[in-house]
Amino acid sequence: MMYKCLNCSKEITLEQISEKIRCPFCGYRIVMKTRPKKISKVLAR
Ligand SMILES: [Zn+2]
């Protein structure tokens, strides 16, 4: 699960978040969950 800071728009991993969800870069407390882009191959026939 990836998080994205709503203040500085930097992506945060769970390893960078300790107990409280907070941006390790700017200290902003509001982060948004982001899903990593799925790489899906679609065969067009
Ligand atoms: Zn931030």
mmCIF file of the protein (N, C-alpha, C, O) and its ligand, coordinates in Angstrom:
data_MODEL
# 
_entry.id   MODEL 
# 
loop_
_entity.id 
_entity.type 
_entity.pdbx_number_of_molecules 
1 polymer     1 
2 non-polymer 1 
# 
_entity_poly.entity_id                      1 
_entity_poly.type                           'polypeptide(L)' 
_entity_poly.nstd_linkage                   no 
_entity_poly.nstd_monomer                   no 
_entity_poly.pdbx_seq_one_letter_code       MMYKCLNCSKEITLEQISEKIRCPFCGYRIVMKTRPKKISKVLAR 
_entity_poly.pdbx_seq_one_letter_code_can   MMYKCLNCSKEITLEQISEKIRCPFCGYRIVMKTRPKKISKVLAR 
_entity_poly.pdbx_strand_id                 A 
# 
loop_
_entity_poly_seq.entity_id 
_entity_poly_seq.num 
_entity_poly_seq.mon_id 
_entity_poly_seq.hetero 
1 1  MET n 
1 2  MET n 
1 3  TYR n 
1 4  LYS n 
1 5  CYS n 
1 6  LEU n 
1 7  ASN n 
1 8  CYS n 
1 9  SER n 
1 10 LYS n 
1 11 GLU n 
1 12 ILE n 
1 13 THR n 
1 14 LEU n 
1 15 GLU n 
1 16 GLN n 
1 17 ILE n 
1 18 SER n 
1 19 GLU n 
1 20 LYS n 
1 21 ILE n 
1 22 ARG n 
1 23 CYS n 
1 24 PRO n 
1 25 PHE n 
1 26 CYS n 
1 27 GLY n 
1 28 TYR n 
1 29 ARG n 
1 30 ILE n 
1 31 VAL n 
1 32 MET n 
1 33 LYS n 
1 34 THR n 
1 35 ARG n 
1 36 PRO n 
1 37 LYS n 
1 38 LYS n 
1 39 ILE n 
1 40 SER n 
1 41 LYS n 
1 42 VAL n 
1 43 LEU n 
1 44 ALA n 
1 45 ARG n 
# 
loop_
_struct_asym.id 
_struct_asym.entity_id 
A 1 
B 2 
# 
loop_
_chem_comp.id 
_chem_comp.type 
_chem_comp.mon_nstd_flag 
ALA 'L-peptide linking' y 
ARG 'L-peptide linking' y 
ASN 'L-peptide linking' y 
CYS 'L-peptide linking' y 
GLN 'L-peptide linking' y 
GLU 'L-peptide linking' y 
GLY 'peptide linking'   y 
ILE 'L-peptide linking' y 
LEU 'L-peptide linking' y 
LYS 'L-peptide linking' y 
MET 'L-peptide linking' y 
PHE 'L-peptide linking' y 
PRO 'L-peptide linking' y 
SER 'L-peptide linking' y 
THR 'L-peptide linking' y 
TYR 'L-peptide linking' y 
VAL 'L-peptide linking' y 
ZN  non-polymer         . 
# 
_pdbx_entity_nonpoly.entity_id   2 
_pdbx_entity_nonpoly.name        ? 
_pdbx_entity_nonpoly.comp_id     ZN 
# 
_pdbx_nonpoly_scheme.asym_id         B 
_pdbx_nonpoly_scheme.entity_id       2 
_pdbx_nonpoly_scheme.mon_id          ZN 
_pdbx_nonpoly_scheme.ndb_seq_num     1 
_pdbx_nonpoly_scheme.pdb_seq_num     101 
_pdbx_nonpoly_scheme.auth_seq_num    101 
_pdbx_nonpoly_scheme.pdb_mon_id      ZN 
_pdbx_nonpoly_scheme.auth_mon_id     ZN 
_pdbx_nonpoly_scheme.pdb_strand_id   A 
_pdbx_nonpoly_scheme.pdb_ins_code    . 
# 
loop_
_atom_site.group_PDB 
_atom_site.id 
_atom_site.type_symbol 
_atom_site.label_atom_id 
_atom_site.label_alt_id 
_atom_site.label_comp_id 
_atom_site.label_asym_id 
_atom_site.label_entity_id 
_atom_site.label_seq_id 
_atom_site.pdbx_PDB_ins_code 
_atom_site.Cartn_x 
_atom_site.Cartn_y 
_atom_site.Cartn_z 
_atom_site.occupancy 
_atom_site.B_iso_or_equiv 
_atom_site.pdbx_formal_charge 
_atom_site.auth_seq_id 
_atom_site.auth_comp_id 
_atom_site.auth_asym_id 
_atom_site.auth_atom_id 
_atom_site.pdbx_PDB_model_num 
ATOM   1   N  N  . MET A 1 1  ? 0.854  -1.197 0.000   1.00 0.00 ? 1   MET A N  1 
ATOM   2   C  CA . MET A 1 1  ? 0.000  0.000  0.000   1.00 0.00 ? 1   MET A CA 1 
ATOM   3   C  C  . MET A 1 1  ? 0.881  1.234  0.000   1.00 0.00 ? 1   MET A C  1 
ATOM   4   O  O  . MET A 1 1  ? 1.821  1.350  0.787   1.00 0.00 ? 1   MET A O  1 
ATOM   5   N  N  . MET A 1 2  ? 0.567  2.132  -0.876  1.00 0.00 ? 2   MET A N  1 
ATOM   6   C  CA . MET A 1 2  ? 1.341  3.358  -0.952  1.00 0.00 ? 2   MET A CA 1 
ATOM   7   C  C  . MET A 1 2  ? 0.476  4.532  -0.489  1.00 0.00 ? 2   MET A C  1 
ATOM   8   O  O  . MET A 1 2  ? -0.745 4.540  -0.643  1.00 0.00 ? 2   MET A O  1 
ATOM   9   N  N  . TYR A 1 3  ? 1.149  5.501  0.071   1.00 0.00 ? 3   TYR A N  1 
ATOM   10  C  CA . TYR A 1 3  ? 0.449  6.700  0.493   1.00 0.00 ? 3   TYR A CA 1 
ATOM   11  C  C  . TYR A 1 3  ? 1.049  7.895  -0.221  1.00 0.00 ? 3   TYR A C  1 
ATOM   12  O  O  . TYR A 1 3  ? 2.205  7.883  -0.645  1.00 0.00 ? 3   TYR A O  1 
ATOM   13  N  N  . LYS A 1 4  ? 0.238  8.910  -0.337  1.00 0.00 ? 4   LYS A N  1 
ATOM   14  C  CA . LYS A 1 4  ? 0.714  10.119 -0.988  1.00 0.00 ? 4   LYS A CA 1 
ATOM   15  C  C  . LYS A 1 4  ? 0.319  11.316 -0.151  1.00 0.00 ? 4   LYS A C  1 
ATOM   16  O  O  . LYS A 1 4  ? -0.840 11.478 0.230   1.00 0.00 ? 4   LYS A O  1 
ATOM   17  N  N  . CYS A 1 5  ? 1.295  12.140 0.122   1.00 0.00 ? 5   CYS A N  1 
ATOM   18  C  CA . CYS A 1 5  ? 1.043  13.325 0.937   1.00 0.00 ? 5   CYS A CA 1 
ATOM   19  C  C  . CYS A 1 5  ? 0.227  14.344 0.149   1.00 0.00 ? 5   CYS A C  1 
ATOM   20  O  O  . CYS A 1 5  ? 0.521  14.629 -1.012  1.00 0.00 ? 5   CYS A O  1 
ATOM   21  N  N  . LEU A 1 6  ? -0.782 14.877 0.785   1.00 0.00 ? 6   LEU A N  1 
ATOM   22  C  CA . LEU A 1 6  ? -1.612 15.855 0.094   1.00 0.00 ? 6   LEU A CA 1 
ATOM   23  C  C  . LEU A 1 6  ? -0.972 17.234 0.083   1.00 0.00 ? 6   LEU A C  1 
ATOM   24  O  O  . LEU A 1 6  ? -1.440 18.138 -0.609  1.00 0.00 ? 6   LEU A O  1 
ATOM   25  N  N  . ASN A 1 7  ? 0.091  17.392 0.846   1.00 0.00 ? 7   ASN A N  1 
ATOM   26  C  CA . ASN A 1 7  ? 0.729  18.699 0.917   1.00 0.00 ? 7   ASN A CA 1 
ATOM   27  C  C  . ASN A 1 7  ? 1.871  18.807 -0.080  1.00 0.00 ? 7   ASN A C  1 
ATOM   28  O  O  . ASN A 1 7  ? 1.925  19.738 -0.884  1.00 0.00 ? 7   ASN A O  1 
ATOM   29  N  N  . CYS A 1 8  ? 2.789  17.837 -0.017  1.00 0.00 ? 8   CYS A N  1 
ATOM   30  C  CA . CYS A 1 8  ? 3.959  17.929 -0.883  1.00 0.00 ? 8   CYS A CA 1 
ATOM   31  C  C  . CYS A 1 8  ? 3.894  16.921 -2.021  1.00 0.00 ? 8   CYS A C  1 
ATOM   32  O  O  . CYS A 1 8  ? 4.776  16.886 -2.878  1.00 0.00 ? 8   CYS A O  1 
ATOM   33  N  N  . SER A 1 9  ? 2.854  16.107 -2.028  1.00 0.00 ? 9   SER A N  1 
ATOM   34  C  CA . SER A 1 9  ? 2.598  15.169 -3.124  1.00 0.00 ? 9   SER A CA 1 
ATOM   35  C  C  . SER A 1 9  ? 3.721  14.159 -3.310  1.00 0.00 ? 9   SER A C  1 
ATOM   36  O  O  . SER A 1 9  ? 3.964  13.675 -4.416  1.00 0.00 ? 9   SER A O  1 
ATOM   37  N  N  . LYS A 1 10 ? 4.397  13.851 -2.215  1.00 0.00 ? 10  LYS A N  1 
ATOM   38  C  CA . LYS A 1 10 ? 5.429  12.836 -2.304  1.00 0.00 ? 10  LYS A CA 1 
ATOM   39  C  C  . LYS A 1 10 ? 4.842  11.492 -1.891  1.00 0.00 ? 10  LYS A C  1 
ATOM   40  O  O  . LYS A 1 10 ? 3.980  11.407 -1.017  1.00 0.00 ? 10  LYS A O  1 
ATOM   41  N  N  . GLU A 1 11 ? 5.327  10.466 -2.535  1.00 0.00 ? 11  GLU A N  1 
ATOM   42  C  CA . GLU A 1 11 ? 4.825  9.145  -2.219  1.00 0.00 ? 11  GLU A CA 1 
ATOM   43  C  C  . GLU A 1 11 ? 5.516  8.598  -0.984  1.00 0.00 ? 11  GLU A C  1 
ATOM   44  O  O  . GLU A 1 11 ? 6.727  8.733  -0.808  1.00 0.00 ? 11  GLU A O  1 
ATOM   45  N  N  . ILE A 1 12 ? 4.717  7.980  -0.141  1.00 0.00 ? 12  ILE A N  1 
ATOM   46  C  CA . ILE A 1 12 ? 5.219  7.469  1.124   1.00 0.00 ? 12  ILE A CA 1 
ATOM   47  C  C  . ILE A 1 12 ? 4.912  5.985  1.182   1.00 0.00 ? 12  ILE A C  1 
ATOM   48  O  O  . ILE A 1 12 ? 3.803  5.550  0.870   1.00 0.00 ? 12  ILE A O  1 
ATOM   49  N  N  . THR A 1 13 ? 5.893  5.231  1.580   1.00 0.00 ? 13  THR A N  1 
ATOM   50  C  CA . THR A 1 13 ? 5.656  3.804  1.749   1.00 0.00 ? 13  THR A CA 1 
ATOM   51  C  C  . THR A 1 13 ? 5.319  3.529  3.208   1.00 0.00 ? 13  THR A C  1 
ATOM   52  O  O  . THR A 1 13 ? 5.506  4.379  4.079   1.00 0.00 ? 13  THR A O  1 
ATOM   53  N  N  . LEU A 1 14 ? 4.829  2.349  3.448   1.00 0.00 ? 14  LEU A N  1 
ATOM   54  C  CA . LEU A 1 14 ? 4.459  1.996  4.813   1.00 0.00 ? 14  LEU A CA 1 
ATOM   55  C  C  . LEU A 1 14 ? 5.670  1.928  5.727   1.00 0.00 ? 14  LEU A C  1 
ATOM   56  O  O  . LEU A 1 14 ? 5.554  2.106  6.939   1.00 0.00 ? 14  LEU A O  1 
ATOM   57  N  N  . GLU A 1 15 ? 6.827  1.671  5.143   1.00 0.00 ? 15  GLU A N  1 
ATOM   58  C  CA . GLU A 1 15 ? 8.030  1.582  5.957   1.00 0.00 ? 15  GLU A CA 1 
ATOM   59  C  C  . GLU A 1 15 ? 8.419  2.939  6.516   1.00 0.00 ? 15  GLU A C  1 
ATOM   60  O  O  . GLU A 1 15 ? 9.107  3.028  7.533   1.00 0.00 ? 15  GLU A O  1 
ATOM   61  N  N  . GLN A 1 16 ? 7.978  3.991  5.848   1.00 0.00 ? 16  GLN A N  1 
ATOM   62  C  CA . GLN A 1 16 ? 8.342  5.331  6.294   1.00 0.00 ? 16  GLN A CA 1 
ATOM   63  C  C  . GLN A 1 16 ? 7.355  5.851  7.319   1.00 0.00 ? 16  GLN A C  1 
ATOM   64  O  O  . GLN A 1 16 ? 7.599  6.869  7.967   1.00 0.00 ? 16  GLN A O  1 
ATOM   65  N  N  . ILE A 1 17 ? 6.248  5.157  7.463   1.00 0.00 ? 17  ILE A N  1 
ATOM   66  C  CA . ILE A 1 17 ? 5.251  5.585  8.434   1.00 0.00 ? 17  ILE A CA 1 
ATOM   67  C  C  . ILE A 1 17 ? 5.377  4.696  9.667   1.00 0.00 ? 17  ILE A C  1 
ATOM   68  O  O  . ILE A 1 17 ? 5.329  3.471  9.564   1.00 0.00 ? 17  ILE A O  1 
ATOM   69  N  N  . SER A 1 18 ? 5.534  5.297  10.787  1.00 0.00 ? 18  SER A N  1 
ATOM   70  C  CA . SER A 1 18 ? 5.672  4.507  11.998  1.00 0.00 ? 18  SER A CA 1 
ATOM   71  C  C  . SER A 1 18 ? 4.296  4.218  12.603  1.00 0.00 ? 18  SER A C  1 
ATOM   72  O  O  . SER A 1 18 ? 3.512  3.475  12.012  1.00 0.00 ? 18  SER A O  1 
ATOM   73  N  N  . GLU A 1 19 ? 4.008  4.758  13.704  1.00 0.00 ? 19  GLU A N  1 
ATOM   74  C  CA . GLU A 1 19 ? 2.720  4.489  14.336  1.00 0.00 ? 19  GLU A CA 1 
ATOM   75  C  C  . GLU A 1 19 ? 1.651  5.445  13.810  1.00 0.00 ? 19  GLU A C  1 
ATOM   76  O  O  . GLU A 1 19 ? 0.541  5.039  13.466  1.00 0.00 ? 19  GLU A O  1 
ATOM   77  N  N  . LYS A 1 20 ? 2.011  6.698  13.759  1.00 0.00 ? 20  LYS A N  1 
ATOM   78  C  CA . LYS A 1 20 ? 1.049  7.680  13.281  1.00 0.00 ? 20  LYS A CA 1 
ATOM   79  C  C  . LYS A 1 20 ? 1.313  7.969  11.804  1.00 0.00 ? 20  LYS A C  1 
ATOM   80  O  O  . LYS A 1 20 ? 2.451  8.107  11.356  1.00 0.00 ? 20  LYS A O  1 
ATOM   81  N  N  . ILE A 1 21 ? 0.236  8.049  11.096  1.00 0.00 ? 21  ILE A N  1 
ATOM   82  C  CA . ILE A 1 21 ? 0.373  8.357  9.676   1.00 0.00 ? 21  ILE A CA 1 
ATOM   83  C  C  . ILE A 1 21 ? 0.713  9.833  9.529   1.00 0.00 ? 21  ILE A C  1 
ATOM   84  O  O  . ILE A 1 21 ? -0.089 10.718 9.828   1.00 0.00 ? 21  ILE A O  1 
ATOM   85  N  N  . ARG A 1 22 ? 1.914  10.057 9.063   1.00 0.00 ? 22  ARG A N  1 
ATOM   86  C  CA . ARG A 1 22 ? 2.367  11.434 8.872   1.00 0.00 ? 22  ARG A CA 1 
ATOM   87  C  C  . ARG A 1 22 ? 3.418  11.447 7.781   1.00 0.00 ? 22  ARG A C  1 
ATOM   88  O  O  . ARG A 1 22 ? 4.224  10.525 7.655   1.00 0.00 ? 22  ARG A O  1 
ATOM   89  N  N  . CYS A 1 23 ? 3.393  12.482 7.018   1.00 0.00 ? 23  CYS A N  1 
ATOM   90  C  CA . CYS A 1 23 ? 4.380  12.595 5.954   1.00 0.00 ? 23  CYS A CA 1 
ATOM   91  C  C  . CYS A 1 23 ? 5.769  12.785 6.564   1.00 0.00 ? 23  CYS A C  1 
ATOM   92  O  O  . CYS A 1 23 ? 5.977  13.721 7.336   1.00 0.00 ? 23  CYS A O  1 
ATOM   93  N  N  . PRO A 1 24 ? 6.716  11.918 6.232   1.00 0.00 ? 24  PRO A N  1 
ATOM   94  C  CA . PRO A 1 24 ? 8.066  12.048 6.784   1.00 0.00 ? 24  PRO A CA 1 
ATOM   95  C  C  . PRO A 1 24 ? 8.845  13.200 6.170   1.00 0.00 ? 24  PRO A C  1 
ATOM   96  O  O  . PRO A 1 24 ? 9.921  13.545 6.658   1.00 0.00 ? 24  PRO A O  1 
ATOM   97  N  N  . PHE A 1 25 ? 8.333  13.784 5.134   1.00 0.00 ? 25  PHE A N  1 
ATOM   98  C  CA . PHE A 1 25 ? 9.046  14.862 4.450   1.00 0.00 ? 25  PHE A CA 1 
ATOM   99  C  C  . PHE A 1 25 ? 8.655  16.226 4.984   1.00 0.00 ? 25  PHE A C  1 
ATOM   100 O  O  . PHE A 1 25 ? 9.515  17.057 5.275   1.00 0.00 ? 25  PHE A O  1 
ATOM   101 N  N  . CYS A 1 26 ? 7.351  16.456 5.112   1.00 0.00 ? 26  CYS A N  1 
ATOM   102 C  CA . CYS A 1 26 ? 6.921  17.783 5.535   1.00 0.00 ? 26  CYS A CA 1 
ATOM   103 C  C  . CYS A 1 26 ? 6.145  17.742 6.840   1.00 0.00 ? 26  CYS A C  1 
ATOM   104 O  O  . CYS A 1 26 ? 5.838  18.786 7.416   1.00 0.00 ? 26  CYS A O  1 
ATOM   105 N  N  . GLY A 1 27 ? 5.821  16.520 7.318   1.00 0.00 ? 27  GLY A N  1 
ATOM   106 C  CA . GLY A 1 27 ? 5.131  16.425 8.585   1.00 0.00 ? 27  GLY A CA 1 
ATOM   107 C  C  . GLY A 1 27 ? 3.637  16.602 8.472   1.00 0.00 ? 27  GLY A C  1 
ATOM   108 O  O  . GLY A 1 27 ? 2.942  16.706 9.483   1.00 0.00 ? 27  GLY A O  1 
ATOM   109 N  N  . TYR A 1 28 ? 3.142  16.637 7.264   1.00 0.00 ? 28  TYR A N  1 
ATOM   110 C  CA . TYR A 1 28 ? 1.707  16.798 7.069   1.00 0.00 ? 28  TYR A CA 1 
ATOM   111 C  C  . TYR A 1 28 ? 0.974  15.534 7.494   1.00 0.00 ? 28  TYR A C  1 
ATOM   112 O  O  . TYR A 1 28 ? 1.454  14.420 7.282   1.00 0.00 ? 28  TYR A O  1 
ATOM   113 N  N  . ARG A 1 29 ? -0.166 15.719 8.083   1.00 0.00 ? 29  ARG A N  1 
ATOM   114 C  CA . ARG A 1 29 ? -0.846 14.566 8.671   1.00 0.00 ? 29  ARG A CA 1 
ATOM   115 C  C  . ARG A 1 29 ? -1.879 13.935 7.745   1.00 0.00 ? 29  ARG A C  1 
ATOM   116 O  O  . ARG A 1 29 ? -2.391 12.851 8.026   1.00 0.00 ? 29  ARG A O  1 
ATOM   117 N  N  . ILE A 1 30 ? -2.175 14.594 6.673   1.00 0.00 ? 30  ILE A N  1 
ATOM   118 C  CA . ILE A 1 30 ? -3.204 14.057 5.784   1.00 0.00 ? 30  ILE A CA 1 
ATOM   119 C  C  . ILE A 1 30 ? -2.536 13.431 4.571   1.00 0.00 ? 30  ILE A C  1 
ATOM   120 O  O  . ILE A 1 30 ? -1.929 14.108 3.742   1.00 0.00 ? 30  ILE A O  1 
ATOM   121 N  N  . VAL A 1 31 ? -2.672 12.121 4.500   1.00 0.00 ? 31  VAL A N  1 
ATOM   122 C  CA . VAL A 1 31 ? -2.118 11.425 3.350   1.00 0.00 ? 31  VAL A CA 1 
ATOM   123 C  C  . VAL A 1 31 ? -3.241 10.642 2.675   1.00 0.00 ? 31  VAL A C  1 
ATOM   124 O  O  . VAL A 1 31 ? -4.272 10.343 3.277   1.00 0.00 ? 31  VAL A O  1 
ATOM   125 N  N  . MET A 1 32 ? -3.011 10.333 1.452   1.00 0.00 ? 32  MET A N  1 
ATOM   126 C  CA . MET A 1 32 ? -4.030 9.658  0.675   1.00 0.00 ? 32  MET A CA 1 
ATOM   127 C  C  . MET A 1 32 ? -3.494 8.316  0.218   1.00 0.00 ? 32  MET A C  1 
ATOM   128 O  O  . MET A 1 32 ? -2.353 8.198  -0.229  1.00 0.00 ? 32  MET A O  1 
ATOM   129 N  N  . LYS A 1 33 ? -4.338 7.314  0.340   1.00 0.00 ? 33  LYS A N  1 
ATOM   130 C  CA . LYS A 1 33 ? -3.913 6.003  -0.112  1.00 0.00 ? 33  LYS A CA 1 
ATOM   131 C  C  . LYS A 1 33 ? -3.908 5.955  -1.636  1.00 0.00 ? 33  LYS A C  1 
ATOM   132 O  O  . LYS A 1 33 ? -4.858 6.366  -2.302  1.00 0.00 ? 33  LYS A O  1 
ATOM   133 N  N  . THR A 1 34 ? -2.822 5.447  -2.151  1.00 0.00 ? 34  THR A N  1 
ATOM   134 C  CA . THR A 1 34 ? -2.753 5.300  -3.594  1.00 0.00 ? 34  THR A CA 1 
ATOM   135 C  C  . THR A 1 34 ? -2.426 3.861  -3.930  1.00 0.00 ? 34  THR A C  1 
ATOM   136 O  O  . THR A 1 34 ? -1.649 3.206  -3.235  1.00 0.00 ? 34  THR A O  1 
ATOM   137 N  N  . ARG A 1 35 ? -3.009 3.391  -4.970  1.00 0.00 ? 35  ARG A N  1 
ATOM   138 C  CA . ARG A 1 35 ? -2.709 2.038  -5.408  1.00 0.00 ? 35  ARG A CA 1 
ATOM   139 C  C  . ARG A 1 35 ? -1.622 2.082  -6.471  1.00 0.00 ? 35  ARG A C  1 
ATOM   140 O  O  . ARG A 1 35 ? -1.649 2.920  -7.372  1.00 0.00 ? 35  ARG A O  1 
ATOM   141 N  N  . PRO A 1 36 ? -0.682 1.185  -6.355  1.00 0.00 ? 36  PRO A N  1 
ATOM   142 C  CA . PRO A 1 36 ? 0.333  1.121  -7.411  1.00 0.00 ? 36  PRO A CA 1 
ATOM   143 C  C  . PRO A 1 36 ? -0.304 0.717  -8.725  1.00 0.00 ? 36  PRO A C  1 
ATOM   144 O  O  . PRO A 1 36 ? -1.250 -0.069 -8.784  1.00 0.00 ? 36  PRO A O  1 
ATOM   145 N  N  . LYS A 1 37 ? 0.247  1.280  -9.754  1.00 0.00 ? 37  LYS A N  1 
ATOM   146 C  CA . LYS A 1 37 ? -0.327 1.023  -11.069 1.00 0.00 ? 37  LYS A CA 1 
ATOM   147 C  C  . LYS A 1 37 ? -0.136 -0.444 -11.450 1.00 0.00 ? 37  LYS A C  1 
ATOM   148 O  O  . LYS A 1 37 ? 0.959  -1.005 -11.401 1.00 0.00 ? 37  LYS A O  1 
ATOM   149 N  N  . LYS A 1 38 ? -1.234 -1.008 -11.821 1.00 0.00 ? 38  LYS A N  1 
ATOM   150 C  CA . LYS A 1 38 ? -1.159 -2.397 -12.241 1.00 0.00 ? 38  LYS A CA 1 
ATOM   151 C  C  . LYS A 1 38 ? -0.695 -2.472 -13.698 1.00 0.00 ? 38  LYS A C  1 
ATOM   152 O  O  . LYS A 1 38 ? -1.189 -1.779 -14.587 1.00 0.00 ? 38  LYS A O  1 
ATOM   153 N  N  . ILE A 1 39 ? 0.253  -3.329 -13.875 1.00 0.00 ? 39  ILE A N  1 
ATOM   154 C  CA . ILE A 1 39 ? 0.717  -3.544 -15.243 1.00 0.00 ? 39  ILE A CA 1 
ATOM   155 C  C  . ILE A 1 39 ? -0.040 -4.731 -15.820 1.00 0.00 ? 39  ILE A C  1 
ATOM   156 O  O  . ILE A 1 39 ? 0.210  -5.885 -15.473 1.00 0.00 ? 39  ILE A O  1 
ATOM   157 N  N  . SER A 1 40 ? -0.926 -4.426 -16.665 1.00 0.00 ? 40  SER A N  1 
ATOM   158 C  CA . SER A 1 40 ? -1.750 -5.477 -17.234 1.00 0.00 ? 40  SER A CA 1 
ATOM   159 C  C  . SER A 1 40 ? -1.587 -5.492 -18.743 1.00 0.00 ? 40  SER A C  1 
ATOM   160 O  O  . SER A 1 40 ? -1.640 -4.461 -19.414 1.00 0.00 ? 40  SER A O  1 
ATOM   161 N  N  . LYS A 1 41 ? -1.396 -6.640 -19.225 1.00 0.00 ? 41  LYS A N  1 
ATOM   162 C  CA . LYS A 1 41 ? -1.263 -6.793 -20.660 1.00 0.00 ? 41  LYS A CA 1 
ATOM   163 C  C  . LYS A 1 41 ? -2.576 -7.313 -21.235 1.00 0.00 ? 41  LYS A C  1 
ATOM   164 O  O  . LYS A 1 41 ? -3.137 -8.308 -20.775 1.00 0.00 ? 41  LYS A O  1 
ATOM   165 N  N  . VAL A 1 42 ? -3.025 -6.628 -22.219 1.00 0.00 ? 42  VAL A N  1 
ATOM   166 C  CA . VAL A 1 42 ? -4.269 -7.032 -22.847 1.00 0.00 ? 42  VAL A CA 1 
ATOM   167 C  C  . VAL A 1 42 ? -3.980 -7.391 -24.296 1.00 0.00 ? 42  VAL A C  1 
ATOM   168 O  O  . VAL A 1 42 ? -3.418 -6.603 -25.056 1.00 0.00 ? 42  VAL A O  1 
ATOM   169 N  N  . LEU A 1 43 ? -4.366 -8.554 -24.640 1.00 0.00 ? 43  LEU A N  1 
ATOM   170 C  CA . LEU A 1 43 ? -4.169 -8.985 -26.015 1.00 0.00 ? 43  LEU A CA 1 
ATOM   171 C  C  . LEU A 1 43 ? -5.381 -8.592 -26.848 1.00 0.00 ? 43  LEU A C  1 
ATOM   172 O  O  . LEU A 1 43 ? -6.506 -9.021 -26.593 1.00 0.00 ? 43  LEU A O  1 
ATOM   173 N  N  . ALA A 1 44 ? -5.118 -7.779 -27.831 1.00 0.00 ? 44  ALA A N  1 
ATOM   174 C  CA . ALA A 1 44 ? -6.211 -7.345 -28.710 1.00 0.00 ? 44  ALA A CA 1 
ATOM   175 C  C  . ALA A 1 44 ? -6.300 -8.290 -29.904 1.00 0.00 ? 44  ALA A C  1 
ATOM   176 O  O  . ALA A 1 44 ? -5.354 -8.455 -30.675 1.00 0.00 ? 44  ALA A O  1 
ATOM   177 N  N  . ARG A 1 45 ? -7.418 -8.872 -30.016 1.00 0.00 ? 45  ARG A N  1 
ATOM   178 C  CA . ARG A 1 45 ? -7.613 -9.767 -31.155 1.00 0.00 ? 45  ARG A CA 1 
ATOM   179 C  C  . ARG A 1 45 ? -8.856 -9.351 -31.929 1.00 0.00 ? 45  ARG A C  1 
ATOM   180 O  O  . ARG A 1 45 ? -9.199 -9.980 -32.930 1.00 0.00 ? 45  ARG A O  1 
HETATM 181 ZN ZN . ZN  B 2 .  ? 4.391  15.861 2.727   1.00 0.00 2 101 ZN  A ZN 1 
# 
